[in-house]
Amino acid sequence: MSETTRNVQPVIANLGKESAGELVPSRYAVRVGDVDVVLISDGMLPLPTSTMSTNVNEADRNDWFDSRFLQRDMFDWALNIALVRSGDRLILIDSGVGDGFEYFTRAGRSVMRLESAGIDLAAITDIVITHMHMDHVGGLNVDGVKARLRPDVRIHVSAAEVEFWKAPDFSKTVMPETVPPALRKAAAKFVQLYGENIVPFHQTVQVATGVSARVTGGHTPGHSVVDIASNGEKLTFVGDAIFEVGFDNPEWQNGFEHEPEVAVDVRIALLNEAADTGALLAAAHIAFPSIGHIAKNGTGFRFVPVPWDY
Ligand SMILES: [Zn+2]
């Protein structure tokens, strides 16, 4: 990426924060049968490329980033949340990174973008948290957000995830050193703020008609994905089970994975499932709007983005 391009991005991002209108699209809507799904960008997280493949050599990792015209040291990780309407239920899936992290100033926009989409936080009946990493619960931790949500909003998190964060194990993760303390703090704050709203589930939970969550484990022991199925159509929001590098290299372990071996199995199973069923897939960290089909491609897979419908 040229220096000119790199310098322009923060300027555009800042404009988005200051003004009512934004120069870049930040939400994208699709219909899955009778269910409305809106993908919303929380922003971008600059991260070291080394976190994307902790079990392969640097040359192979460089080759992949070169092939995508990306830098070899740092890259911008997309961060998406989703909003789902099924009947009279309005369901938020994840909440973005929130504020308070000086190295993530280009993300944390979910609440602003929900508002600019005309969504009143008080209209949200349910929240599904795929896992309790700060880029998924952080938006709910922002000062003032809880007061604007319904007091009885149901927050669906797997019981295994809640249990894990009581004494989280980072022994298999490979993260920048400032990250684990920030993750612990964000998860603890989330439980402290929303303990009474959390409805823990085992294996699966039906959140609304055509909307359910299921535990996969892997990324975190209680990591879950959300299935939206209606009138023969299906979209799965896979949270952090699949990353951009994972289509070509599903066996690449990620530094943010607490159970990296399990995470590889989960990733391959979800990719095979989507390829076999033809279901749409969306994810937290695939480039916005992150909606596409999965095709098998030799030993790996290929992400086929949906054509944008304006
Ligand atoms: Zn994440």
Residues whose N, C-alpha, C, O or C-beta is under 5 A from the ligand:
A	BS01	ZN	D135 D240
